[in-house]
Amino acid sequence: MNLPKNQVLKFHKALYGTNQASQCWWIHLKEVLQNVGFTPNGEDASIYPFQKDRQHAILWINVDDGALTASSTENLLLIKNQLNTHLKIKWDTIVKGLVGVSNKETPEGFKFSQPDLIMKLANLNPSNMTSRSTLPKNCKLESNFSLNNMDNPYLKWIGILLYIAQASRPDIAYAVNYLSRFSLNTTQHHWNALENLIAYLRGTTYDVILRRKNEDSQQMSVTWMQIGEEKLVDRIMGI
């Protein structure tokens, strides 16, 4: 389309991928949740508690992914039907993952891992290096304040590693937090330590964190969900 000089197009509706789209989505979602009975949490905008009589539920939302816990299966089904009247939601019976974290149910519990993200990170740094430790032996790094590398990939990789550490790999938490101190002042020594950590992850790609089942624990209905064209999953999980 050829536009006249010094003129722009005016959108009558926010398009997916624009800055306005996410704002419009949150306004719409918040209105829907309030109509169903959820109220925003004052400390965390992604948490929506629900309370009616003796029934309660908690909804966590991350863009169009989320998880819903309810005090009973009946309450879960009621909320599910109410959401279906406002949002396009598909239901499934298998929990496979949520926001990039894979989940597998076994007789002993739930196993969480992020092999896809780890492999993606490893492919950004192809190397034959191997390591059985998260940091090199006797690793002592120092900042070089004469440098300020805001645009280098080190900061991006640290961000990915932080998400992996928080979601499924607590074994790398110390190393990631230690290396993150030098995100703006990186030298070859810092890169070597970072590559050592990535090599460790490459060798432990399919390690999982296990959430063990407890037969004596209270049972709650848990729904793992993705809104839109993705899937919303209904499960019963012990807490």
Secondary structure, DSSP 8 states (H G I E B T S, - for coil): ----TT-----SS--TTSHHHHHHHHHHHHHHHHHHTB---SS-TTEEEEEETTEEEEEEEETTEEEEEESSHHHHHHHHHHHHTTS--EEES---EETTEEEEEETTEEEEE-HHHHHHHHHHS------SSSS-TT------TT---TTSHHHHHHHHHHHHHHHT-GGGHHHHHHHHTTTTS--HHHHHHHHHHHHHHHHTTT--EEEE--TTS-EEEEEEEE-SSSEEEEEEEE-
